[in-house]
Amino acid sequence: MQLDSLFTYDSVALNAAGDGVVIVDQTLLPGEERFLTLRDEHEVYEAIAKLRVRGAPAIGVAAAYGLYVSLFNKNRAVSLSCSEFIAEFYRIKEYIGSARPTAVNLPAALERMTRCLESHKDGSVQEILSALRREAEAVKADDMAMCRSIAGYGASLIDRPGMGILTHCNAGHYAVSRYGTALAPVYLAHSRGMAPRVYADETRPLMQGARITAFELSKAGVDATLQCDNMAASLMASGRIDLVFTGCDRVAANGDTANKIGTSALAILASYYHIPFYILGPTSSIDPSAASGKDIPVEQREAEEVTELYFRHRIAPDGVKVYNPAFDITPASLISGIVTEKGIFRYPYDFSDLQLKDLTV
């Protein structure tokens, strides 16, 4: 596919020895592309919780690989009986699964691994391990196929050269194992000579747009412009934005969507300025157990991310209270379409034909 020439490595992968998960430490971007190898559940948990690996699909892939390598290395160090192995599986699964609460891809990937375990639990430990490795590889393969499909559907919306596309946070190559969700159509359109122009919100307080989106777009040769989050209304009013593309961490059954804090504000602005606003993500991010956005848990993060992270000196007075939700909920009625690997869904949203599994997380 034309997309492949734009990427030199996968952002989440199993190492050659099969005993470690290789990720790019996203907290160091854009200054340094440092690869980390995670070999046990504590390293995997820390990498997810501290956003060394981030992006809902990438977290799911890392969790599946992380569960496998943790068990592989534990069994290599101390040979486990089948019952001990199964007990360790569930302990590690619960621990990794508690790293972050909002993105549904994390529990979805771990549930896939659980179903694999249950279907092979009568085999030997080695047979179960082999099956778990195949399933983790399948989670990644499905992630890549999903991104390619989303690229095709999303690129159909980029229907003329030079369109201006506003995006928020990072839903590109680093948020998945390869390609991206919200940025995959941009890369495909770019490879086809459509020359899309992307405007990236910096995305306070963690600056994923400035550190990661602007970095990967520039690296791929895409026309990219960075802006502060509070400049979006000015930019839309200027007439330079034709589409808004963002990713998603969880989608409720009615189409309400959780994504990086600030997304709902963009949807409100896009509605006012009559600009199509699209969510792009896999069907694995759709949670049928959440009837609406009110049922989606929103992660609250540390105050230091707002008051001092990425600043040479603390910028807020000591003791001030800080409100720091990682996500907000965009109402379904403000979303022009949800672009998935199975097609583009339109309001009012009905995902009943997808036969989604109720994760109940």
C-alpha positions as CSV (number, residue, x, y, z in Angstrom):
1,M,0.0,0.0,0.0
2,Q,1.2,3.6,-0.7
3,L,1.1,4.3,3.0
4,D,3.9,1.9,3.9
5,S,6.6,4.0,2.3
6,L,5.9,6.7,4.9
7,F,6.8,4.6,8.0
8,T,10.1,3.1,8.9
9,Y,9.0,1.2,12.0
10,D,6.0,0.1,14.0
11,S,5.2,2.1,17.2
12,V,4.4,-1.2,19.1
13,A,6.0,-4.5,18.2
14,L,7.2,-7.8,19.7
15,N,11.0,-8.1,19.7
16,A,12.8,-10.8,17.7
17,A,13.4,-13.0,20.8
18,G,9.7,-12.9,21.6
19,D,10.4,-11.9,25.2
20,G,9.8,-8.1,25.1
21,V,7.4,-5.4,23.8
22,V,9.2,-2.7,21.9
23,I,7.6,0.7,22.0
24,V,8.7,4.3,21.3
25,D,8.8,6.3,24.5
26,Q,6.3,9.0,23.4
27,T,7.0,11.2,26.4
28,L,10.4,12.0,24.8
29,L,9.1,13.1,21.4
30,P,10.0,15.0,19.4
31,G,13.5,15.5,20.9
32,E,14.4,11.8,21.0
33,E,13.0,8.6,19.4
34,R,14.0,6.2,22.2
35,F,12.9,2.6,22.0
36,L,12.0,0.8,25.2
37,T,11.7,-3.0,25.6
38,L,9.1,-4.0,28.2
39,R,9.5,-7.5,29.7
40,D,7.1,-7.7,32.7
41,E,3.7,-6.5,33.8
42,H,5.1,-3.7,35.9
43,E,7.0,-2.2,33.0
44,V,3.9,-2.5,30.8
45,Y,1.6,-0.9,33.4
46,E,4.0,2.0,33.9
47,A,4.4,2.6,30.2
48,I,0.6,2.8,29.7
49,A,-0.1,4.8,32.9
50,K,2.7,7.3,32.2
51,L,1.8,7.6,28.5
52,R,5.0,6.2,27.2
53,V,2.7,4.3,24.9
54,R,-0.6,6.1,24.2
55,G,-3.4,6.1,21.8
56,A,-6.3,3.7,22.4
57,P,-5.4,1.1,19.7
58,A,-1.7,1.2,20.6
59,I,-2.6,0.6,24.2
60,G,-4.6,-2.4,23.2
61,V,-1.8,-3.9,21.2
62,A,0.8,-3.2,23.9
63,A,-1.5,-4.8,26.6
64,A,-2.0,-8.0,24.5
65,Y,1.8,-8.3,23.9
66,G,2.5,-7.2,27.5
67,L,0.3,-10.0,28.9
68,Y,2.0,-12.6,26.7
69,V,5.6,-11.5,27.4
70,S,5.0,-11.2,31.1
71,L,3.8,-14.8,31.3
72,F,6.5,-16.0,28.9
73,N,9.3,-14.5,31.0
74,K,7.7,-15.6,34.3
75,N,7.4,-19.2,33.1
76,R,11.0,-19.2,31.8
77,A,12.2,-18.0,35.2
78,V,10.1,-20.4,37.3
79,S,8.4,-23.3,35.5
80,L,4.7,-22.9,36.2
81,S,2.1,-25.6,36.5
82,C,-1.0,-25.2,34.3
83,S,-3.1,-24.0,37.3
84,E,-0.3,-21.6,38.4
85,F,0.0,-20.3,34.9
86,I,-3.8,-19.6,34.6
87,A,-3.8,-17.9,38.0
88,E,-0.9,-15.7,36.9
89,F,-2.7,-14.9,33.7
90,Y,-5.7,-13.5,35.5
91,R,-3.6,-11.6,38.0
92,I,-1.5,-9.9,35.3
93,K,-4.5,-9.3,33.1
94,E,-6.3,-7.4,36.0
95,Y,-3.2,-5.4,36.8
96,I,-2.4,-4.3,33.3
97,G,-6.1,-3.6,32.7
98,S,-6.2,-1.1,35.6
99,A,-3.5,1.2,34.1
100,R,-6.0,3.5,32.4
101,P,-9.8,3.6,32.6
102,T,-11.3,5.4,29.6
103,A,-10.0,3.8,26.3
104,V,-12.1,0.6,25.7
105,N,-9.3,-0.9,23.5
106,L,-7.4,-1.9,26.6
107,P,-10.0,-4.2,28.1
108,A,-11.1,-5.3,24.6
109,A,-7.6,-6.6,23.8
110,L,-7.3,-8.3,27.2
111,E,-10.7,-10.0,26.7
112,R,-9.4,-11.4,23.4
113,M,-6.5,-12.9,25.2
114,T,-8.8,-14.3,27.8
115,R,-11.0,-16.0,25.3
116,C,-7.8,-17.4,23.7
117,L,-6.7,-18.8,27.1
118,E,-10.1,-20.3,27.8
119,S,-10.2,-22.1,24.5
120,H,-6.7,-23.6,25.1
121,K,-6.7,-24.1,28.8
122,D,-6.7,-27.9,28.5
123,G,-3.3,-27.8,26.7
124,S,0.2,-27.6,28.2
125,V,1.7,-24.3,29.4
126,Q,3.8,-24.2,26.2
127,E,0.8,-24.8,24.0
128,I,-1.2,-22.0,25.8
129,L,1.8,-19.6,25.5
130,S,2.0,-20.3,21.8
131,A,-1.7,-19.7,21.4
132,L,-1.4,-16.4,23.3
133,R,1.4,-15.2,21.2
134,R,-0.6,-15.9,18.0
135,E,-3.5,-14.0,19.5
136,A,-1.4,-11.0,20.4
137,E,0.0,-11.0,16.9
138,A,-3.5,-11.1,15.6
139,V,-4.5,-8.1,17.7
140,K,-1.7,-6.2,16.0
141,A,-2.5,-7.5,12.6
142,D,-6.1,-6.5,13.1
143,D,-5.0,-3.0,14.2
144,M,-3.0,-2.5,11.1
145,A,-5.8,-3.8,8.8
146,M,-8.3,-1.5,10.7
147,C,-6.1,1.5,10.0
148,R,-5.7,0.8,6.3
149,S,-9.5,0.5,6.0
150,I,-10.1,3.7,7.9
151,A,-7.6,5.4,5.7
152,G,-9.6,4.4,2.6
153,Y,-13.0,5.5,4.0
154,G,-11.6,8.7,5.5
155,A,-9.7,9.6,2.3
156,S,-13.0,9.6,0.5
157,L,-13.9,12.7,2.5
158,I,-10.8,14.5,1.2
159,D,-12.3,15.0,-2.2
160,R,-10.2,17.9,-3.6
161,P,-6.6,19.0,-3.5
162,G,-5.3,21.3,-0.7
163,M,-8.1,20.8,1.8
164,G,-7.6,22.2,5.3
165,I,-8.0,19.6,8.0
166,L,-7.9,20.5,11.7
167,T,-7.0,17.7,14.2
168,H,-6.6,17.4,17.9
169,C,-4.2,15.4,20.1
170,N,-2.5,12.6,18.2
171,A,-4.4,9.9,16.3
172,G,-1.6,9.0,13.9
173,H,1.2,6.6,13.6
174,Y,2.2,6.7,17.3
175,A,-1.4,6.1,18.5
176,V,-1.6,2.7,16.8
177,S,0.9,0.1,15.7
178,R,1.1,1.7,12.2
179,Y,-0.6,4.3,10.0
180,G,-3.1,5.9,12.4
181,T,-6.8,6.5,12.6
182,A,-7.6,10.2,12.2
183,L,-4.3,10.8,10.4
184,A,-4.4,7.7,8.2
185,P,-6.7,9.3,5.6
186,V,-4.3,12.3,5.5
187,Y,-1.3,10.1,4.9
188,L,-3.2,8.2,2.1
189,A,-4.4,11.5,0.5
190,H,-0.8,12.8,0.7
191,S,0.6,9.7,-0.9
192,R,-2.0,10.2,-3.8
193,G,-0.8,13.8,-4.4
194,M,-3.9,15.5,-2.8
195,A,-1.6,17.8,-0.7
196,P,-3.9,18.1,2.3
197,R,-3.0,20.9,4.8
198,V,-3.2,19.9,8.4
199,Y,-3.6,22.2,11.3
200,A,-2.7,20.6,14.6
201,D,-3.9,21.7,18.0
202,E,-1.0,21.7,20.5
203,T,-3.4,19.9,22.9
204,R,-2.8,21.1,26.4
205,P,-1.7,20.0,28.9
206,L,0.3,17.1,27.5
207,M,1.0,18.7,24.2
208,Q,0.5,15.6,22.0
209,G,-0.4,17.7,19.0
210,A,2.8,19.8,19.3
211,R,5.1,17.0,20.3
212,I,3.8,14.1,18.3
213,T,1.3,15.1,15.6
214,A,3.4,18.0,14.3
215,F,6.5,15.8,14.5
216,E,5.1,12.8,12.6
217,L,3.3,14.9,9.9
218,S,6.5,16.9,9.2
219,K,8.6,13.7,9.1
220,A,6.2,12.3,6.5
221,G,6.3,15.5,4.4
222,V,2.7,16.5,5.1
223,D,2.0,20.3,5.1
224,A,1.5,20.9,8.9
225,T,0.8,24.0,10.9
226,L,0.7,24.1,14.7
227,Q,-1.6,26.2,16.7
228,C,-2.6,26.7,20.4
229,D,-5.9,25.1,21.3
230,N,-7.6,28.4,21.9
231,M,-6.9,29.6,18.3
232,A,-9.3,27.1,16.8
233,A,-12.3,29.5,16.5
234,S,-10.1,32.1,14.8
235,L,-8.8,29.6,12.4
236,M,-12.2,28.2,11.5
237,A,-13.5,31.8,11.1
238,S,-10.7,32.5,8.6
239,G,-12.2,29.9,6.2
240,R,-9.0,27.7,6.1
241,I,-10.6,24.6,7.6
242,D,-12.7,22.3,5.5
243,L,-12.8,19.2,7.8
244,V,-12.1,18.3,11.4
245,F,-10.7,14.8,12.0
246,T,-10.1,13.5,15.5
247,G,-9.7,10.0,17.0
248,C,-11.6,8.4,19.8
249,D,-11.0,6.5,23.0
250,R,-14.5,5.2,23.5
251,V,-17.8,5.5,21.7
252,A,-21.1,4.9,23.4
253,A,-24.0,3.0,21.8
254,N,-25.7,6.3,20.9
255,G,-22.6,7.7,19.3
256,D,-21.5,10.0,22.1
257,T,-17.7,9.9,22.0
258,A,-14.9,10.2,24.6
259,N,-11.7,11.7,23.2
260,K,-8.8,13.9,24.4
261,I,-10.0,16.9,26.4
262,G,-10.8,19.8,24.1
263,T,-12.5,17.6,21.4
264,S,-16.0,18.6,22.4
265,A,-15.1,22.3,22.1
266,L,-13.9,21.7,18.5
267,A,-17.2,20.0,17.7
268,I,-19.2,22.9,19.1
269,L,-17.1,25.4,17.0
270,A,-17.4,23.2,13.9
271,S,-21.1,23.1,14.3
272,Y,-21.3,26.9,14.5
273,Y,-19.0,27.4,11.5
274,H,-20.7,24.6,9.5
275,I,-17.6,22.6,9.2
276,P,-18.0,18.8,9.0
277,F,-16.6,17.1,12.2
278,Y,-15.6,13.5,12.0
279,I,-14.5,10.9,14.6
280,L,-12.2,8.2,13.2
281,G,-11.6,5.0,15.1
282,P,-12.0,1.2,15.1
283,T,-15.3,-0.6,15.9
284,S,-13.4,-2.0,18.9
285,S,-13.7,1.4,20.5
286,I,-17.5,1.2,20.4
287,D,-18.8,0.1,23.8
288,P,-22.4,-1.2,23.7
289,S,-22.4,-1.4,27.6
290,A,-22.3,2.4,27.6
291,A,-25.7,3.7,26.5
292,S,-24.5,7.3,26.3
293,G,-21.5,9.4,27.2
294,K,-22.7,9.6,30.8
295,D,-21.7,5.9,31.2
296,I,-18.1,6.5,30.0
297,P,-15.6,6.9,32.9
298,V,-13.3,9.9,32.4
299,E,-9.8,9.7,33.8
300,Q,-8.6,12.4,36.1
301,R,-4.9,13.0,35.9
302,E,-2.2,14.6,38.1
303,A,-2.3,18.4,38.8
304,E,1.4,18.7,37.9
305,E,0.6,18.1,34.2
306,V,-1.1,21.5,34.2
307,T,1.1,23.5,36.6
308,E,4.6,22.4,35.7
309,L,5.1,19.7,33.1
310,Y,7.0,21.0,30.1
311,F,7.7,24.3,31.8
312,R,11.1,25.3,33.0
313,H,9.5,26.8,36.2
314,R,6.1,26.1,37.8
315,I,3.6,28.5,36.2
316,A,0.8,28.4,38.9
317,P,0.8,29.4,42.5
318,D,1.5,26.7,45.1
319,G,-1.7,25.1,46.5
320,V,-4.0,26.2,43.7
321,K,-6.7,23.5,42.9
322,V,-6.4,22.0,39.4
323,Y,-9.1,20.4,37.2
324,N,-7.4,18.0,34.8
325,P,-9.7,15.5,33.1
326,A,-7.9,13.5,30.3
327,F,-11.0,13.4,28.1
328,D,-14.3,15.0,27.4
329,I,-17.5,13.7,25.9
330,T,-18.7,14.9,22.4
331,P,-22.4,14.6,22.0
332,A,-23.4,12.4,19.0
333,S,-25.5,15.1,17.5
334,L,-22.4,17.2,16.9
335,I,-20.6,14.5,15.0
336,S,-21.0,14.5,11.2
337,G,-19.9,10.9,10.9
338,I,-17.9,8.2,12.7
339,V,-15.4,6.6,10.3
340,T,-14.6,3.0,11.2
341,E,-12.9,0.1,9.4
342,K,-16.4,-1.1,8.4
343,G,-17.6,2.2,6.9
344,I,-18.8,5.7,7.8
345,F,-21.7,5.8,10.2
346,R,-24.0,8.9,10.3
347,Y,-26.3,10.4,13.0
348,P,-28.5,9.0,14.5
349,Y,-26.0,6.3,15.2
350,D,-27.0,2.7,15.1
351,F,-24.3,0.1,15.6
352,S,-26.6,-2.9,16.1
353,D,-25.5,-4.7,13.0
354,L,-21.9,-4.8,14.1
355,Q,-22.5,-7.5,16.7
356,L,-20.3,-5.8,19.3
357,K,-19.4,-7.6,22.5
358,D,-20.5,-6.0,25.8
359,L,-17.2,-5.5,27.7
360,T,-18.8,-4.3,31.0
361,V,-15.7,-2.6,32.3
